């Protein structure tokens, strides 16, 4: 079984990044320790874009030194002076050092620069042969005839086979979409090799820089606009050197407008054009010469409720700025989720992943890592593609996530909201929602029929026709009714809506499943090397022992559905007989007749787990045993215990934890007050890492009086919001 694969391009700009991402994604779902290597890089490994992308996305535990064999110019000098064997020995040594730490390594070859294109095939072939890696070819199909592509792949294959390399597959990338079938037919007719050939179409998203990349390349600064808007694509650019009426006729979708910083008329007209339905949406505005709009104009722009596009200032003049923008190409960079999703979507759609995995022979790891968890969810969703409704259609996070799901063809989506508002926000963000349905509950033709159904379901509770009609104008109620009526398979909500607002419609319409006595919730916590399921921290404030058992069983069943083997632990501040009081006896472990003991999933019962100083690294302390097997899911008997456990979760994930502050209740029946927790997370290789409060958890929790006050304030706020919302719906009617 190979421990790595070597990516070799046949021509410049073939799109190795797409292939590297696809192979890294494929391997990350099967192995625990993954590595990425480049034989030579342009400059320093610390600043190499490809190494940075892979280290960021896949959280690789490797330093820059072992990620590369050295810089291009040094490799070129060594090769030219007859020291090629010394260069290969150094590359092999660093690769083997990385390989010894990893289960699988993806190696990306050279870029036709630095070491010289004249011997590119020979150099990559020799490196691949010395590393002992099978080769994955990437060919550039942009503007090339099918016959020429076949000959290029044949020539490359012969060059690598002469060095004794085995070929895994060939990816013909960047083929014009209208010519995809021609290229496939040509390879089917003439390709005689045992290794498969995959053909991937060109996607303009990967060929253009983002506005952020343009700003970085020009050393610009954001003057107006939101940083999130910088992720939009700059598909073109226009130099605004003419009068305003003539400029407006030259605006194109996704273009950057380049103009002098003193042209306030151009800036205001471009900002207005984005708000107009008669003009295309531009990507941004570049102000040259180091000039900015005068104070009154700047105040006017700053006062806009939501600046539509980013306005960026650069020091260069208009001509040099336009020249530099024209020279920029597309590149996939770390945290560019838009392009990463596009690249992975193309790879997964056009490459036979099971066949490729079989040829590479990547073995499976039994551990469910976050990337593998996400992949398996996506693959299961693709096999049985469902229709999901998203009620929060005007939330930026929802729109960005929707684009990723659509690009990777995970689900069919319906967004709820005013279509004009949703499309305007999507255009401003540079988000493409082709294939998604957008419905406004207030104007939908389904609203009346939904209201009739809701009236019949809730008539016994005093529901009236007017109230039913009002309710179906609410996003959560409308989305839930879509699921109830079979117009959608599921609903995902909660990014902007409260838990109560999300759950209440489901309780009224869909109700609980047969055999479930209480509704509960879970958190899926994607940690660095595993996925844990925490429940119930949100819904039930004070469950009794029978309800706790029901919640534990339901949560374990949910974990099983998501591919996580459930091993249940009940969290308490007391272990065994070390404490007493309502919160202790309320836990199912305090009752001998608890149904969980015999009803748990696959006969697995529950242990009680407490946070304590010096508990074993990665192991919970369970009643009756120490150093036992850690749980995949942990049940929290009361929501206030959730904060305790989130603060103390370091003990479950390979970290050492210590606690200072109140040690807990001193008298029977007294509830624990949250103390000050610190966690020092250890890397697998050794010393302590980050020190400080656990992410997302406050140092001190609110006291009982403050909690009561906060609850009253929250209730008043929601009551006022609901009242205002009902007023707007009546006004609309």
C-alpha positions in Angstrom: 0.0 0.0 0.0 1.4 3.4 -1.0 1.9 6.0 1.7 1.6 8.9 -0.7 0.8 10.2 -4.2 2.7 12.6 -6.4 0.8 15.3 -8.4 2.6 16.2 -11.6 1.3 18.8 -14.1 1.9 18.4 -17.8 1.6 22.0 -18.8 1.8 25.3 -16.9 -1.4 26.6 -15.1 -3.0 23.1 -15.3 -4.8 23.6 -11.9 -2.8 21.4 -9.6 -4.4 23.2 -6.6 -7.8 21.6 -7.5 -6.2 18.2 -7.8 -4.2 18.7 -4.5 -7.4 19.8 -2.6 -9.3 16.8 -4.0 -6.7 14.3 -3.1 -6.2 15.8 0.4 -9.9 15.8 1.0 -10.1 12.2 -0.2 -7.2 11.1 2.1 -8.4 13.2 5.1 -11.6 11.2 5.2 -9.7 7.9 5.6 -6.5 8.5 7.6 -5.9 10.3 10.9 -2.4 11.8 10.3 -2.1 13.5 6.9 0.8 15.4 5.4 1.5 17.7 2.4 4.9 18.1 0.7 6.4 20.0 -2.2 9.9 19.1 -3.6 10.7 22.7 -4.3 9.0 26.0 -3.7 9.2 29.5 -5.1 10.8 31.4 -2.2 10.3 30.1 1.4 8.1 27.2 2.5 6.7 29.5 5.2 5.2 31.8 2.6 4.3 29.2 0.0 0.6 29.5 -0.9 -0.1 25.8 -1.5 1.6 24.7 1.8 -0.3 27.5 3.7 -3.6 26.4 2.1 -3.2 22.7 3.1 -1.8 23.5 6.6 -4.7 25.8 7.3 -7.6 23.7 5.9 -6.5 20.3 7.2 -4.8 21.5 10.4 -1.6 19.7 9.5 0.9 19.1 12.3 4.0 19.7 10.4 6.5 22.6 10.3 7.5 24.5 7.2 11.0 23.0 7.1 9.8 19.4 6.4 7.1 20.6 4.1 9.5 21.3 1.2 12.9 20.2 -0.2 14.0 23.8 -0.7 13.6 26.9 -2.9 13.5 26.9 -6.7 16.6 29.1 -7.3 18.7 26.8 -5.1 17.4 23.7 -6.8 18.2 25.3 -10.2 21.7 26.1 -9.1 22.4 22.7 -7.8 21.1 21.0 -10.9 23.1 23.3 -13.2 26.3 22.6 -11.3 26.0 18.8 -11.5 24.7 18.3 -7.9 21.3 16.9 -8.9 21.8 13.8 -6.9 22.6 15.9 -3.8 19.3 17.8 -4.4 17.3 14.6 -4.8 18.9 13.2 -1.6 17.9 16.3 0.4 14.3 16.2 -1.0 14.1 12.4 -0.2 15.4 13.0 3.3 12.8 15.7 4.2 10.0 13.7 2.6 10.9 10.6 4.5 11.0 12.6 7.7 7.5 13.8 7.1 6.3 10.4 5.9 7.4 8.8 9.2 5.0 11.0 11.1 2.0 10.6 8.7 -0.3 7.9 7.5 -0.4 9.4 4.0 1.3 12.3 2.2 0.2 14.2 -0.8 3.2 15.6 -2.8 2.6 18.4 -5.3 5.2 18.8 -8.0 6.8 21.8 -9.6 5.2 24.7 -11.4 7.3 25.1 -14.6 9.2 28.0 -13.1 12.6 28.2 -11.3 13.9 24.8 -12.1 13.2 25.3 -15.8 10.5 24.0 -18.0 13.1 22.3 -20.3 13.5 19.3 -18.0 10.2 19.5 -16.1 9.1 16.0 -17.0 12.5 14.5 -16.1 12.8 16.3 -12.8 9.3 15.4 -11.6 9.7 11.9 -12.8 13.0 11.4 -10.9 11.6 12.9 -7.7 8.4 10.7 -7.9 10.6 7.6 -8.5 12.9 8.4 -5.6 10.0 9.1 -3.2 8.3 5.9 -4.3 5.0 7.6 -5.0 2.5 6.7 -7.7 1.8 9.6 -10.0 -1.4 11.6 -10.5 -1.2 13.6 -13.8 -2.9 17.0 -14.3 -3.2 18.4 -17.8 -4.3 21.8 -18.9 -7.2 21.5 -21.4 -7.8 25.2 -21.8 -7.9 26.1 -25.6 -6.4 22.8 -26.7 -7.7 20.3 -29.2 -8.7 16.8 -27.9 -6.1 15.1 -30.1 -3.3 17.3 -28.8 -4.4 16.5 -25.2 -4.2 12.8 -25.8 -0.7 13.1 -27.2 0.5 15.3 -24.3 -0.7 12.7 -21.7 0.9 9.9 -23.7 4.3 11.7 -23.8 4.2 12.4 -20.1 3.2 8.9 -19.3 6.2 7.5 -21.3 8.6 9.9 -19.5 7.5 8.8 -16.1 7.3 5.1 -16.9 11.0 5.3 -18.1 11.9 6.3 -14.5 9.9 3.3 -13.2 6.9 5.3 -11.9 3.4 3.8 -11.7 0.5 6.0 -12.9 -2.6 6.4 -10.7 -4.8 8.5 -13.0 -4.9 11.6 -15.2 -7.0 14.7 -14.6 -7.6 16.8 -17.8 -8.5 20.1 -16.2 -9.9 23.5 -17.4 -11.7 22.1 -20.5 -14.3 24.5 -22.0 -17.7 23.2 -21.0 -19.0 22.9 -24.6 -16.0 20.6 -25.4 -16.3 18.2 -22.5 -18.0 15.5 -24.4 -15.5 15.8 -27.3 -12.5 15.3 -25.0 -14.2 12.4 -23.2 -15.0 10.7 -26.5 -11.5 11.2 -27.8 -9.9 9.6 -24.8 -12.4 6.8 -24.7 -11.5 6.0 -28.3 -7.7 6.3 -28.2 -6.6 5.8 -24.6 -5.3 2.3 -24.0 -3.7 2.7 -20.6 -5.1 0.9 -17.5 -5.1 4.1 -15.5 -8.4 6.2 -15.8 -8.7 9.7 -17.3 -11.0 12.2 -15.7 -12.2 15.4 -17.5 -13.0 18.5 -15.5 -14.6 21.6 -17.0 -13.3 25.2 -16.6 -15.0 27.2 -13.9 -14.6 31.0 -14.0 -14.7 31.2 -10.2 -11.3 29.6 -10.0 -9.8 31.7 -12.8 -10.5 35.1 -11.3 -9.0 36.7 -8.1 -11.2 37.9 -5.3 -11.4 41.6 -4.3 -9.3 40.7 -1.2 -6.6 39.2 -3.4 -6.5 42.4 -5.5 -6.3 44.6 -2.5 -3.4 42.5 -1.0 -1.5 42.5 -4.3 -1.8 46.3 -4.5 -1.1 46.9 -0.8 -4.4 48.7 -0.7 -6.6 49.5 2.3 -10.3 49.2 2.8 -11.8 52.7 3.1 -15.5 51.9 3.0 -17.5 48.6 3.1 -17.5 45.4 5.1 -14.5 43.0 5.1 -16.9 40.1 4.2 -17.6 41.8 0.9 -14.0 41.4 -0.1 -14.6 37.7 -0.9 -16.5 38.6 -4.1 -14.8 37.8 -7.4 -13.2 40.5 -9.6 -14.2 39.1 -13.0 -13.1 42.2 -15.0 -12.0 45.8 -14.5 -12.9 49.1 -16.0 -10.9 52.4 -15.9 -13.3 55.3 -15.2 -11.7 58.1 -17.2 -14.8 59.4 -19.0 -17.8 61.4 -18.1 -20.4 59.8 -15.8 -23.1 59.1 -18.5 -20.6 57.3 -20.6 -19.2 55.4 -17.7 -22.5 53.9 -16.7 -22.9 52.3 -20.1 -19.6 50.4 -19.6 -20.3 48.9 -16.2 -20.2 45.1 -16.3 -21.2 42.4 -13.7 -18.4 41.6 -11.3 -16.0 44.3 -12.5 -13.7 46.5 -10.5 -14.0 50.2 -11.3 -10.6 51.9 -11.2 -10.7 55.7 -10.8 -8.8 58.6 -9.2 -9.5 59.1 -5.5 -10.7 62.6 -6.2 -13.6 61.5 -8.5 -16.4 61.7 -6.0 -19.0 61.7 -8.8 -17.7 58.3 -10.0 -17.7 56.8 -6.5 -21.3 57.9 -5.7 -22.6 56.8 -9.1 -21.1 53.4 -8.8 -22.5 52.9 -5.3 -25.9 54.0 -6.6 -25.7 51.6 -9.5 -25.5 48.6 -7.1 -28.8 49.7 -5.5 -30.4 50.0 -8.9 -32.1 47.1 -10.6 -31.3 48.6 -14.0 -27.5 48.3 -13.7 -25.2 45.3 -13.1 -23.6 44.7 -9.7 -19.9 45.7 -9.7 -17.4 43.9 -7.4 -15.7 47.0 -6.0 -14.1 50.4 -6.5 -10.3 51.1 -6.5 -9.4 54.7 -5.7 -5.9 55.5 -7.0 -3.2 58.1 -6.3 -3.5 57.7 -2.5 -6.5 60.1 -2.6 -9.7 59.7 -0.6 -13.1 61.3 -1.0 -13.5 64.7 0.9 -15.1 64.7 4.3 -18.7 65.5 3.3 -18.7 62.7 0.7 -17.0 60.3 3.1 -19.6 61.1 5.7 -22.4 60.5 3.2 -20.9 57.1 2.3 -20.3 56.1 5.9 -23.9 56.9 6.7 -25.2 54.3 4.2 -27.1 51.6 6.1 -25.1 48.9 4.3 -22.3 49.8 1.9 -23.0 47.7 -1.1 -19.4 47.2 -2.4 -15.9 47.7 -0.9 -14.1 50.9 -1.7 -10.3 50.4 -1.6 -7.6 53.0 -1.7 -4.2 52.3 -3.4 -1.1 54.5 -3.7 -0.3 53.9 -7.4 -1.6 55.9 -10.3 -4.5 54.7 -12.4 -2.4 53.3 -15.3 0.0 51.2 -13.1 -2.9 50.0 -11.0 -4.8 48.8 -14.1 -1.7 47.1 -15.4 -1.2 45.2 -12.1 -4.8 44.2 -11.9 -4.7 42.9 -15.4 -1.7 40.6 -14.6 -3.5 39.0 -11.6 -4.8 35.5 -12.0 -7.0 33.3 -9.9 -5.5 31.3 -7.0 -7.0 29.2 -4.2 -5.8 30.5 -0.9 -6.3 29.5 2.7 -9.7 30.4 4.1 -11.1 31.2 0.7 -14.2 28.9 1.3 -15.9 30.1 -1.9 -13.1 28.8 -4.2 -12.3 25.8 -2.0 -16.0 24.7 -2.2 -16.0 25.2 -6.0 -12.8 23.2 -6.5 -13.9 20.3 -4.3 -17.3 20.3 -6.0 -15.8 19.9 -9.4 -13.4 17.2 -8.2 -16.1 15.2 -6.5 -18.5 15.5 -9.4 -16.1 14.5 -12.2 -13.7 12.1 -10.5 -14.7 8.5 -9.6 -13.7 8.7 -5.9 -14.1 5.1 -5.0 -12.1 4.0 -8.0 -9.4 6.6 -7.3 -9.2 5.5 -3.6 -8.9 1.9 -4.6 -6.0 2.7 -7.0 -4.2 4.7 -4.4 -5.1 2.1 -1.7 -5.6 4.6 1.1 -6.5 2.6 4.2 -9.3 3.7 6.5 -8.8 4.9 10.1 -11.4 3.9 12.6 -11.5 7.3 14.3 -14.2 9.8 13.1 -12.3 13.1 12.6 -14.3 16.3 11.8 -13.3 16.2 8.2 -14.3 12.6 7.8 -17.5 13.3 9.7 -18.3 16.2 7.3 -17.4 14.1 4.3 -19.5 11.1 5.3 -22.5 13.4 6.0 -22.0 15.1 2.6 -21.7 11.8 0.8 -24.8 10.3 2.5 -26.7 13.5 1.6 -25.6 13.3 -2.1 -26.8 9.6 -2.3 -30.2 10.5 -1.0 -30.5 14.1 -2.0 -33.1 15.9 0.1 -34.9 19.2 -0.1 -34.0 21.5 2.8 -35.7 24.8 3.7 -33.6 27.6 5.3 -35.9 30.2 7.0 -33.1 32.7 7.6 -32.5 33.6 4.0 -31.2 37.1 4.7 -28.4 36.0 7.1 -25.0 36.3 5.5 -23.8 33.0 7.1 -26.7 31.1 5.7 -26.2 32.5 2.2 -22.5 31.5 2.2 -23.3 28.0 3.5 -26.0 27.7 1.0 -23.6 28.4 -1.9 -21.2 25.7 -0.6 -24.0 23.1 -0.4 -25.2 24.0 -3.9 -21.7 24.0 -5.4 -21.0 20.6 -3.9 -24.5 19.4 -4.8 -25.3 18.2 -1.3 -29.0 19.2 -1.2 -31.8 21.1 -2.9 -32.5 24.3 -1.1 -35.3 26.8 -0.5 -34.5 30.1 1.1 -37.2 32.1 2.8 -37.3 35.9 2.6 -38.0 38.7 0.2 -36.5 37.5 -3.1 -35.2 41.0 -4.0 -33.5 41.4 -0.6 -32.0 37.9 -0.7 -30.6 38.4 -4.2 -29.3 41.9 -3.4 -27.4 40.6 -0.4 -26.1 37.6 -2.3 -24.9 39.8 -5.1 -23.2 42.1 -2.6 -21.5 39.1 -0.9 -20.4 37.7 -4.3 -22.5 34.6 -3.5 -24.1 32.6 -6.3 -27.4 30.9 -5.5 -28.2 29.3 -8.9 -30.5 26.3 -8.3 -31.9 27.6 -5.0 -35.6 28.5 -4.7 -36.5 31.7 -2.9 -39.9 32.2 -1.4 -41.4 35.1 0.5 -44.0 33.7 3.1 -45.8 37.0 3.1 -46.7 36.8 -0.7 -46.5 33.0 -1.3 -49.5 31.3 -2.9 -49.1 28.6 -0.2 -49.8 30.9 2.7 -53.6 30.6 2.7 -53.6 26.8 2.4 -51.0 26.6 5.1 -53.1 28.8 7.4 -56.1 26.5 6.8 -54.1 23.5 7.8 -52.6 25.2 10.9 -56.1 26.4 11.9 -57.4 22.8 11.9 -54.4 21.5 13.8 -54.6 24.2 16.6 -58.4 24.9 16.7 -58.6 23.0 20.0 -56.2 25.5 21.5 -58.3 28.5 20.5 -56.6 29.3 17.2 -58.5 31.8 15.0 -58.4 32.3 11.3 -56.6 35.7 11.5 -54.0 34.4 13.9 -53.3 31.3 11.7 -52.9 33.6 8.7 -50.5 35.8 10.7 -48.5 32.8 11.9 -47.9 31.6 8.3 -46.2 34.9 7.5 -43.5 33.9 10.0 -40.4 32.3 8.5 -40.1 29.5 11.1 -43.8 28.6 11.0 -43.9 28.7 7.2 -40.7 26.6 6.9 -42.0 24.0 9.4 -45.3 23.8 7.5 -43.4 23.1 4.3 -41.9 20.1 6.0 -45.3 19.1 7.5 -46.9 19.3 4.1 -44.2 17.4 2.3 -42.9 20.3 0.3 -39.5 20.0 2.0 -37.7 17.1 3.7 -36.2 19.1 6.5 -35.6 22.6 8.0 -32.3 24.0 9.3 -32.6 27.1 11.5 -31.2 28.8 14.5 -28.4 31.1 13.1 -30.5 34.2 13.8 -33.7 32.8 15.4 -33.8 31.8 19.0 -34.1 28.2 20.1 -37.7 28.7 21.2 -38.6 30.4 17.9 -37.2 27.4 16.1 -38.7 24.6 18.2 -42.1 26.0 18.9 -43.6 25.5 15.4 -42.2 21.9 15.3 -43.9 21.1 18.6 -47.2 22.5 17.4 -47.1 20.9 13.9 -44.9 17.9 13.7 -44.8 16.9 17.4 -42.6 14.2 19.0 -41.8 10.8 17.5 -43.7 7.9 18.9 -42.0 6.5 22.0 -40.3 9.8 22.8 -41.7 11.6 25.9 -39.6 14.8 25.9 -38.0 16.9 23.2 -34.3 17.5 23.7 -31.3 18.9 21.9 -27.6 18.0 21.2 -24.5 19.8 20.2 -22.2 18.2 17.6 -18.8 19.4 18.7 -16.2 19.0 16.0 -12.9 19.0 17.8 -9.5 18.7 16.3 -9.3 14.9 16.2 -12.8 13.6 17.0 -16.5 14.5 17.1 -18.4 14.6 20.4 -22.1 14.8 21.0 -23.2 17.0 24.0 -26.8 17.0 25.2 -29.1 18.5 26.5 -27.9 22.0 27.2 -30.6 24.1 25.6 -34.2 22.8 25.9 -35.1 21.2 29.3 -34.2 23.4 32.3 -35.1 20.9 35.0 -35.7 17.3 33.8 -36.6 14.5 36.2 -34.7 11.2 36.2 -37.1 9.5 33.8 -36.8 12.4 31.4 -33.0 12.4 31.7 -33.0 8.7 30.8 -35.2 9.5 27.8 -32.9 12.3 26.7 -29.8 10.1 27.0 -31.4 7.4 24.9 -32.6 9.9 22.2 -29.2 11.6 22.2 -27.4 8.3 21.7 -29.8 7.4 18.9 -29.0 10.8 17.3 -25.2 10.0 17.6 -25.7 6.7 15.9 -27.6 8.3 13.0 -24.6 10.6 12.5 -22.2 7.7 12.5 -20.8 8.2 16.0 -20.7 5.1 18.3 -22.5 6.2 21.5 -21.0 5.6 24.9 -23.0 7.4 27.4 -21.7 9.3 30.5 -23.9 11.3 32.8 -22.3 14.6 34.0 -22.6 15.5 37.7 -20.6 17.5 40.2 -20.6 14.4 42.4 -19.3 10.9 41.8 -20.8 7.8 43.4 -21.7 8.6 47.0 -19.4 11.7 47.3 -22.4 14.1 47.2 -26.0 14.3 47.9 -28.9 16.6 47.2 -31.6 17.2 44.5 -29.1 17.6 41.7 -27.4 14.3 42.6 -30.4 12.1 43.2 -32.1 13.5 40.1 -29.5 11.9 37.9 -30.5 8.5 36.5 -27.5 7.0 38.2 -29.1 7.9 41.6 -32.1 5.6 40.9 -31.8 1.9 40.9 -35.0 1.6 38.8 -33.8 4.0 36.1 -34.9 2.8 32.7 -31.6 3.8 31.1 -29.9 0.8 32.8 -31.8 -1.6 30.6 -33.0 0.6 27.7 -29.8 2.2 26.6 -28.5 1.8 23.0 -27.1 -1.7 22.5 -27.3 -2.4 26.2 -24.7 0.3 27.1 -25.5 1.9 30.4 -24.3 5.2 31.7 -21.5 6.3 34.0 -21.4 9.6 35.9 -18.6 11.9 35.1 -17.3 14.8 37.1 -14.7 17.5 36.5 -11.9 17.2 39.0 -8.3 18.5 39.4 -5.8 16.2 37.8 -8.1 13.8 36.0 -6.4 11.6 33.4 -5.5 13.2 30.1 -8.2 12.2 27.6 -10.0 10.1 30.1 -13.1 10.9 32.1 -13.4 9.7 35.7 -16.4 7.4 35.9 -18.1 6.0 39.0 -16.6 2.7 39.9 -13.6 3.0 37.5 -10.7 5.1 36.6 -8.7 5.4 33.4 -11.5 3.8 31.4 -12.6 4.3 27.8 -13.6 7.9 27.0 -17.1 8.6 25.9 -18.1 9.6 22.4 -21.1 11.5 23.8 -21.6 13.1 27.1 -25.0 13.8 28.6 -25.5 16.9 30.7 -28.3 16.4 33.3 -29.0 20.1 33.6 -28.3 23.1 31.3 -26.2 24.9 33.9 -23.9 21.9 34.0 -23.3 22.5 30.3 -21.0 25.5 31.0 -19.1 23.4 33.5 -18.5 20.7 31.0 -17.7 23.0 28.1 -15.1 24.6 30.4 -13.8 21.2 31.4 -14.0 19.4 28.1 -10.2 19.5 27.8 -10.0 16.4 29.9 -11.8 14.5 27.1 -9.8 15.6 24.1 -6.2 14.9 24.9 -5.6 18.0 27.1 -4.5 18.5 30.6 -6.8 20.7 32.7 -6.6 22.6 35.9 -9.2 24.6 37.8 -9.0 27.4 40.2 -11.8 29.1 42.1 -14.6 27.6 44.1 -14.3 23.9 44.3 -18.0 23.2 44.1 -20.8 22.8 46.5 -19.9 22.5 50.2 -23.4 21.5 51.5 -25.9 19.0 50.4 -28.3 20.4 47.9 -26.2 23.4 47.1 -25.7 24.0 43.4 -22.1 24.5 42.1 -21.1 28.0 41.1 -18.9 28.2 38.0 -15.3 28.9 38.9 -12.4 30.0 36.8 -11.1 27.3 34.5 -7.9 27.1 32.5 -6.9 24.5 29.9 -3.5 23.9 28.4 -4.0 21.9 25.3 -1.2 19.5 24.5 -0.1 18.6 21.0 0.5 14.9 20.4 4.2 15.6 20.0 4.7 17.2 23.4 4.5 20.6 25.3 1.8 22.8 26.3 0.1 25.0 23.8 -2.6 27.7 24.3 -3.2 28.7 27.9 -6.4 30.6 28.9 -10.1 30.2 29.1 -11.7 27.5 27.0 -13.0 29.0 23.7 -16.5 30.5 23.9 -16.9 30.2 27.6 -17.0 33.1 30.0 -14.7 33.0 33.0 -17.5 33.5 35.6 -21.1 32.6 35.2 -23.9 34.9 36.3 -25.3 34.4 39.8 -28.9 33.4 40.5 -30.3 37.0 40.8 -28.5 38.1 37.6 -29.7 35.0 35.8 -33.3 35.9 36.8 -32.9 39.5 35.7 -31.4 38.4 32.4 -34.3 36.1 31.9 -36.8 38.8 32.5 -35.0 41.2 30.1 -34.9 38.5 27.5 -38.6 37.8 27.9 -39.5 41.5 27.5 -37.3 41.8 24.5 -38.8 38.8 22.7 -42.3 40.0 23.6 -41.7 43.4 22.1 -40.1 41.9 19.0 -43.1 39.5 18.5 -45.5 42.5 18.9 -43.6 44.6 16.4 -43.5 41.6 14.0 -47.2 41.1 14.3 -47.8 44.8 13.6 -45.7 44.6 10.4 -47.6 41.6 9.2 -51.0 43.3 9.8 -49.7 46.4 8.0 -48.7 44.2 5.1 -52.1 42.6 4.9 
